Amino acid sequence: MDHAGPASALPDCFCPLDGTRVPAGSLQWACPLCRGPLDLDFSPTPAPLTSLAGRVNSLWRYAECLPLPLPAISLGEGRTPLVELTGGVRAKVDFLMPTLSFKDRGAVVLAALAHRLGPDLVIADSSGNAGTALAAYCARAGLPCTVYVPAGTSAKKLEQIGAHGARLEVVDGDREATARAARAAADLPGTFYASHVHNPYFLHGTKTYVHELWEDLGGRLPDALVLPVGNGTLLLGAALAVRELHAAGLIAKTPALYAVQAAAVAPLAAAWRAGADDLAGETPAAPTAAEGIAIPRPPRARQILRAVRDSGGAFFTVTEEQVAAAQRDLAARGLYVEPTGVACWAAVRDGALGERSAVVPLCGAGARTGLAAAAVA
């Protein structure tokens, strides 16, 4: 069967704050007026469950819901397994991806878009996993790539990024400083900024996490989706997929979205507790083993807060001790996961959701980061 996906014309982007439109095919990576992240003018209809049998065994099997035709660029990403944990909670083992993290879901879509647009250079900024994924998929696509990373990034992740042929720019600063450095280079002519935060194509890749859950659970979703949130790309992708499935009448009930942040860097959880629609004040960067979600000022903060609120969910925060204990617990169950990737299990392993069914993502492999300490000095 041929599942070529949507028509060859790309959808336009638009700013969710002021409505400014950016035409399809542009290398513009942010709203030209407010410099905020863009959304995609794309409202697909998912295929019914019965039509999925026999399709390609990767995330591209959900072709109707992806904003690009089925590309030649793929490493077989997606279709990761569900594993029972305890008390109605299952884990989706998303570290069983080609580059060992869930970021492959968005990276393959960004690389496919970049391959179509033909820039002189692809640049990205990352604390490790997104940069690794983009380096791998750019290598697959034959695209030159530069990845900006903060000083202190895991040596194993740096090694892998370099092995894929990407140029490394190590920034003497934290994750926010790294993003600023990448954005300063992003406006150079012929540059494609593969921002997993600003570019909405990434979110349309991460949403396949939920499409897979829906298929594997026989056309339903659990009561709750528990998701780690730094920049919120997995949670916002999940919200997209839930809307698509519900609008198509393929699910009758939508799950509550629960966002998990490290207690050391929890600006969104603080805004949630204050009843705010956006971040309030500055959140200082602080050390945490869950470095992948240590984002003091996520650009899509308003969208994340709204998605959680509209779903009937809430925010959890987890301490360094909880992260370390959850990592050891998962390892004892046969799953060796990086500290960021265990945050959701840390939040719910003691029954925080009661009797509700839930799925947590195991987002990144522990082999590249090692064990979390009980506390970060």
C-alpha positions as CSV (number, residue, x, y, z in Angstrom):
1,M,0.0,0.0,0.0
2,D,1.2,3.5,-0.8
3,H,0.8,6.0,2.0
4,A,2.4,9.1,0.6
5,G,1.1,11.4,3.3
6,P,-0.3,14.8,2.7
7,A,-0.1,16.7,-0.6
8,S,3.4,17.9,-1.6
9,A,2.6,21.6,-0.7
10,L,3.9,22.4,2.8
11,P,1.5,24.2,5.3
12,D,2.2,27.8,6.4
13,C,3.4,28.6,9.9
14,F,1.9,31.2,12.1
15,C,2.5,32.9,15.4
16,P,0.1,31.7,18.1
17,L,0.4,35.0,20.0
18,D,-0.2,37.6,17.2
19,G,-1.3,35.6,14.2
20,T,1.6,36.7,12.0
21,R,2.0,34.2,9.1
22,V,5.2,32.8,7.7
23,P,4.9,31.2,4.3
24,A,5.7,27.6,3.7
25,G,9.3,26.9,2.6
26,S,10.7,29.9,4.5
27,L,13.9,29.6,6.6
28,Q,12.3,32.0,9.1
29,W,12.5,30.2,12.4
30,A,10.5,32.6,14.7
31,C,7.7,35.2,14.5
32,P,9.2,38.3,12.7
33,L,7.3,40.5,15.1
34,C,7.6,39.0,18.6
35,R,10.4,36.5,17.9
36,G,8.3,33.8,19.6
37,P,7.9,30.2,18.4
38,L,5.7,29.3,15.5
39,D,2.8,26.8,15.0
40,L,1.8,25.0,11.9
41,D,-1.4,25.6,10.0
42,F,-2.2,21.9,9.8
43,S,-5.2,20.0,11.0
44,P,-5.0,16.5,9.8
45,T,-7.4,13.6,10.1
46,P,-5.9,10.4,11.5
47,A,-6.5,7.1,9.7
48,P,-8.8,4.6,11.4
49,L,-7.2,1.8,13.4
50,T,-8.2,-0.9,10.8
51,S,-6.2,0.8,8.0
52,L,-2.8,0.7,9.8
53,A,-2.1,-3.0,9.3
54,G,0.7,-3.6,6.9
55,R,2.1,-0.1,6.9
56,V,5.7,0.7,7.4
57,N,6.8,-0.1,10.9
58,S,8.0,3.3,11.9
59,L,6.3,6.6,12.9
60,W,5.8,7.3,9.2
61,R,2.9,4.8,9.4
62,Y,0.8,7.7,10.6
63,A,1.4,9.5,7.3
64,E,-2.0,11.3,7.2
65,C,-1.0,13.2,10.4
66,L,2.5,14.2,9.3
67,P,3.1,17.5,7.5
68,L,5.6,16.0,5.0
69,P,5.3,13.2,2.5
70,L,6.9,9.9,3.4
71,P,10.6,10.7,3.1
72,A,13.6,8.6,2.1
73,I,15.2,9.8,5.4
74,S,14.4,7.3,8.1
75,L,16.3,5.1,10.6
76,G,13.2,3.1,11.6
77,E,12.3,5.4,14.4
78,G,9.2,4.9,16.5
79,R,7.0,1.9,17.3
80,T,8.7,1.6,20.8
81,P,7.2,-1.0,23.2
82,L,5.0,-0.6,26.2
83,V,6.1,-2.3,29.4
84,E,4.0,-2.9,32.5
85,L,5.4,-1.3,35.7
86,T,2.9,-1.5,38.5
87,G,-0.4,-0.2,39.7
88,G,-1.9,0.5,36.3
89,V,1.2,2.4,35.1
90,R,3.0,1.4,31.9
91,A,6.2,2.7,30.5
92,K,6.8,3.5,26.8
93,V,10.4,2.6,26.2
94,D,11.3,5.5,24.0
95,F,15.0,5.1,24.6
96,L,14.9,2.2,22.2
97,M,15.3,4.6,19.3
98,P,18.2,4.8,16.8
99,T,20.0,7.5,18.8
100,L,18.7,6.3,22.2
101,S,16.1,9.0,23.0
102,F,12.6,10.2,22.1
103,K,14.1,13.2,20.3
104,D,14.4,11.0,17.1
105,R,10.6,11.5,16.7
106,G,11.0,15.2,16.0
107,A,14.5,15.1,14.6
108,V,13.6,12.9,11.6
109,V,10.8,15.3,10.7
110,L,13.1,18.4,10.9
111,A,15.8,16.7,8.9
112,A,13.2,15.7,6.2
113,L,12.1,19.3,6.1
114,A,15.6,20.6,5.9
115,H,16.4,18.1,3.1
116,R,13.5,19.4,1.2
117,L,14.4,23.1,1.6
118,G,18.2,22.5,0.8
119,P,19.9,25.0,3.2
120,D,23.6,25.6,3.3
121,L,23.8,24.7,6.9
122,V,21.6,23.1,9.6
123,I,22.2,24.3,13.2
124,A,20.7,23.2,16.5
125,D,21.2,23.8,20.2
126,S,20.8,21.0,22.8
127,S,21.8,19.7,26.1
128,G,22.6,16.4,24.4
129,N,19.7,14.2,23.1
130,A,18.2,16.6,20.6
131,G,21.6,17.5,19.2
132,T,22.6,13.8,18.9
133,A,19.3,13.0,17.1
134,L,19.7,15.9,14.7
135,A,23.3,15.1,14.0
136,A,22.4,11.5,13.1
137,Y,19.5,12.5,10.9
138,C,21.5,15.2,9.1
139,A,24.2,12.6,8.5
140,R,21.5,10.3,7.0
141,A,20.3,13.2,4.8
142,G,23.7,14.4,3.8
143,L,23.2,17.8,5.4
144,P,26.1,19.8,7.1
145,C,25.2,20.3,10.7
146,T,26.5,22.4,13.6
147,V,25.3,21.6,17.2
148,Y,25.6,24.1,20.0
149,V,25.9,22.5,23.4
150,P,26.5,23.8,26.9
151,A,29.7,23.2,28.7
152,G,29.3,20.2,30.9
153,T,27.3,18.1,28.4
154,S,27.8,14.4,28.8
155,A,31.0,13.3,27.2
156,K,29.2,10.3,25.7
157,K,26.7,12.5,24.0
158,L,29.4,14.8,22.6
159,E,31.2,11.8,21.3
160,Q,28.2,10.6,19.4
161,I,27.3,14.0,18.0
162,G,30.9,14.3,16.6
163,A,30.8,10.7,15.3
164,H,27.9,11.6,13.1
165,G,30.0,14.3,11.5
166,A,28.4,17.3,13.1
167,R,30.5,20.3,14.1
168,L,30.4,21.0,17.9
169,E,30.2,24.5,19.3
170,V,30.6,24.2,23.1
171,V,29.2,27.3,24.8
172,D,30.7,28.4,28.1
173,G,27.4,28.7,29.9
174,D,24.1,27.0,30.7
175,R,21.3,25.8,28.5
176,E,19.9,29.3,28.0
177,A,23.2,30.7,27.0
178,T,23.6,27.9,24.5
179,A,20.2,28.7,22.9
180,R,21.1,32.4,22.7
181,A,24.3,31.5,20.9
182,A,22.5,29.3,18.4
183,R,19.8,31.9,17.7
184,A,22.5,34.5,17.0
185,A,23.7,32.3,14.2
186,A,20.3,31.2,13.0
187,D,19.5,34.4,11.0
188,L,22.5,34.0,8.7
189,P,21.5,33.5,5.1
190,G,21.0,29.9,4.0
191,T,20.8,28.6,7.6
192,F,18.1,26.2,8.7
193,Y,17.6,26.5,12.5
194,A,16.5,23.0,13.5
195,S,15.1,24.2,16.8
196,H,13.2,21.5,18.6
197,V,11.5,24.4,20.5
198,H,10.7,27.0,17.9
199,N,10.1,24.8,14.8
200,P,6.6,23.3,14.9
201,Y,7.6,20.4,12.7
202,F,9.3,18.9,15.7
203,L,6.1,18.8,17.6
204,H,4.4,17.0,14.8
205,G,7.0,14.4,15.1
206,T,6.8,14.0,18.9
207,K,3.0,13.6,18.6
208,T,3.5,10.1,17.1
209,Y,4.2,9.0,20.7
210,V,0.5,9.2,21.4
211,H,-0.6,7.8,18.0
212,E,1.5,4.7,18.8
213,L,-0.1,4.5,22.3
214,W,-3.6,4.7,20.7
215,E,-2.8,2.0,18.2
216,D,-1.1,-0.4,20.7
217,L,-3.9,0.0,23.3
218,G,-6.5,-1.0,20.7
219,G,-7.9,2.4,19.8
220,R,-8.0,4.0,23.3
221,L,-5.7,6.0,25.5
222,P,-5.0,5.7,29.3
223,D,-6.6,8.0,31.9
224,A,-3.4,10.0,32.2
225,L,-0.3,10.8,30.2
226,V,2.6,11.8,32.5
227,L,5.2,13.7,30.6
228,P,8.5,15.4,31.4
229,V,8.6,19.1,30.7
230,G,11.5,21.4,30.1
231,N,10.7,23.0,26.8
232,G,7.6,20.9,26.6
233,T,8.1,19.4,23.2
234,L,6.7,15.9,24.1
235,L,3.8,17.3,26.1
236,L,2.8,19.7,23.3
237,G,3.1,17.0,20.7
238,A,0.9,14.7,22.9
239,A,-1.7,17.5,23.1
240,L,-1.7,17.8,19.3
241,A,-2.3,14.0,18.9
242,V,-5.0,13.9,21.5
243,R,-6.9,16.7,19.7
244,E,-6.5,15.0,16.3
245,L,-7.8,11.7,17.6
246,H,-10.7,13.3,19.5
247,A,-11.7,15.5,16.6
248,A,-11.8,12.5,14.3
249,G,-14.0,10.6,16.7
250,L,-11.3,8.0,17.2
251,I,-11.3,8.4,21.0
252,A,-14.4,9.3,23.2
253,K,-12.4,10.4,26.2
254,T,-9.3,12.5,26.3
255,P,-6.5,11.8,28.9
256,A,-5.4,14.3,31.5
257,L,-1.8,15.6,30.9
258,Y,0.4,15.6,33.9
259,A,3.7,17.6,33.5
260,V,6.8,16.8,35.6
261,Q,9.6,19.2,36.4
262,A,12.7,18.9,38.5
263,A,12.1,20.7,41.8
264,A,15.5,22.5,41.2
265,V,14.3,24.2,38.0
266,A,10.5,24.3,37.9
267,P,9.3,27.6,36.5
268,L,6.2,26.1,34.9
269,A,5.1,24.3,38.1
270,A,5.6,27.6,40.0
271,A,3.4,29.5,37.5
272,W,0.8,26.7,37.7
273,R,0.7,26.9,41.5
274,A,0.2,30.7,41.2
275,G,-2.7,30.2,38.8
276,A,-0.8,32.2,36.1
277,D,-1.1,31.9,32.3
278,D,2.6,32.6,31.8
279,L,5.9,32.6,33.6
280,A,6.1,35.0,36.5
281,G,9.6,36.4,37.2
282,E,12.9,34.8,36.7
283,T,13.8,31.3,37.6
284,P,17.5,30.9,38.3
285,A,19.3,27.9,36.8
286,A,20.2,25.4,39.4
287,P,22.1,22.0,39.2
288,T,19.9,19.0,38.7
289,A,20.6,15.5,37.5
290,A,17.5,15.9,35.2
291,E,19.5,18.3,33.0
292,G,17.2,17.7,30.0
293,I,14.3,19.5,31.7
294,A,16.3,22.2,33.4
295,I,14.9,25.1,31.3
296,P,14.4,28.3,33.3
297,R,12.4,30.1,30.5
298,P,10.7,27.8,28.1
299,P,9.6,29.8,25.0
300,R,6.3,27.8,24.7
301,A,5.4,28.3,28.4
302,R,1.9,29.7,27.7
303,Q,1.0,26.8,25.4
304,I,2.3,24.2,28.0
305,L,0.3,25.7,30.8
306,R,-2.8,25.9,28.7
307,A,-2.5,22.4,27.4
308,V,-2.2,21.0,31.0
309,R,-5.1,23.1,32.2
310,D,-7.4,22.3,29.3
311,S,-6.8,18.6,29.8
312,G,-7.7,18.6,33.5
313,G,-4.1,17.6,34.4
314,A,-1.6,19.2,36.8
315,F,2.1,19.6,37.5
316,F,4.4,17.5,39.6
317,T,7.9,18.3,40.8
318,V,10.5,15.7,41.8
319,T,13.5,16.1,44.0
320,E,17.0,14.9,43.3
321,E,16.5,12.1,45.8
322,Q,13.3,11.0,44.1
323,V,15.0,11.0,40.7
324,A,17.9,8.9,42.0
325,A,15.6,6.4,43.7
326,A,13.4,6.1,40.6
327,Q,16.4,5.5,38.4
328,R,17.6,2.7,40.7
329,D,14.1,1.2,40.9
330,L,13.8,1.1,37.1
331,A,17.3,-0.4,36.8
332,A,16.2,-3.1,39.2
333,R,13.3,-3.8,36.8
334,G,15.7,-4.2,33.9
335,L,15.4,-0.7,32.5
336,Y,18.5,1.6,32.7
337,V,17.3,5.1,32.0
338,E,19.0,8.5,32.2
339,P,18.0,10.8,35.1
340,T,15.8,13.1,33.0
341,G,14.0,10.0,31.6
342,V,13.0,8.7,35.0
343,A,11.4,11.9,36.2
344,C,7.9,10.8,35.4
345,W,8.2,7.5,37.1
346,A,9.7,9.4,40.1
347,A,6.5,11.5,40.2
348,V,4.0,8.6,40.1
349,R,5.6,5.5,41.4
350,D,4.2,6.0,44.9
351,G,0.6,6.2,43.8
352,A,0.2,9.9,43.1
353,L,-2.4,9.1,40.4
354,G,-4.5,6.7,42.5
355,E,-6.3,4.0,40.5
356,R,-6.1,5.8,37.2
357,S,-4.3,4.1,34.3
358,A,-1.3,6.0,33.1
359,V,1.7,5.8,30.7
360,V,5.1,7.3,31.4
361,P,7.8,7.8,28.8
362,L,11.4,6.5,29.4
363,C,12.9,9.1,27.2
364,G,16.7,8.5,27.1
365,A,19.1,5.6,27.7
366,G,21.2,5.6,31.0
367,A,24.3,4.3,29.2
368,R,25.2,7.9,28.1
369,T,24.8,9.6,31.4
370,G,25.2,7.1,34.2
371,L,23.5,7.1,37.6
372,A,22.1,10.2,39.3
373,A,23.5,11.1,42.7
374,A,21.0,11.2,45.6
375,A,21.6,15.0,45.6
376,V,23.4,17.4,43.3
377,A,26.0,19.6,45.0
